[in-house]
Amino acid sequence: MNRKVELFVPCFIDQLYPETAFNTIKLLEKAGCEVIYNSEQTCCGQPAYNAGFWDEAKEIGSKFLKDFSEEHYIVSPSASCVGMVKYSYNDLFTNSTEHNSCRNIQRNIMEVSDFLVNVLKKEYFGAELVGTGVYHDSCSALRECKIKEEPRRLLAQVGGLELVEMRDQETCCGFGGTFSIKFDGISSAMAEQKVRHAQTVNADYIISTDASCLLQLQAYIDKHNIPIKTLHLVDVLTSGWANI
């Protein structure tokens, strides 16, 4: 199969985890896709939308709708940004001049694990990562995009990785965008709880499909010198390829 897909790289990954973006391309190509990347793309508008600046969010969203086509799947390594486009754009573009193009793009945009498992029907990519890992369900993936089993099915195929569940699996990490700024104490306590639960099951890795969650948890880990590493799902699925 040679399916054309368009790649949407979220701001967090573009600025802080660029290697994850490159690994997403490698992963999609290994899955048999031709990856199209529009270098003019920017933000989906989520930060402005969440802060209540809907006019500004609509302006950014209008650019997003122009930067991507309506013909191909749009794949992103971020459930948070996918959820923004797929659902929150309803608040911005319903009954607007962009209504139809918005609906078409909403139908086509998918988080990467959802796309691999449910569209391409592929779960094994020859990845290897030795250690014990826990998967952190981001709020956007679990509650908004209804993604739960897809990442776990992919991780179950990673050689050397023992995937275990931790207590309060579905609890938020405490990031929540501006929540972590406005309610710093609560946010830090939530991160601490998540990391401690990972420690309890002797996890070497905390894995997620949202870079913002990983940033939140890694900050707590680094501050307290805890021997756990956060990893994006895509980086796990492309690990160990050089050894194959």
Salt bridges, closest charged atoms under 4 A:
GLU6 OE2 - HIS72 ND1 3.08
ASP67 OD2 - LYS63 NZ 2.56
GLU123 OE2 - ARG153 NH2 2.43
ASP137 OD2 - ARG152 NH2 2.64
GLU165 OE2 - ARG152 NE 2.97
ASP168 OD2 - ARG167 NE 3.91
ASP168 OD2 - HIS197 NE2 3.21
GLU170 OE2 - LYS148 NZ 3.08
GLU192 OE2 - ARG196 NH2 2.60
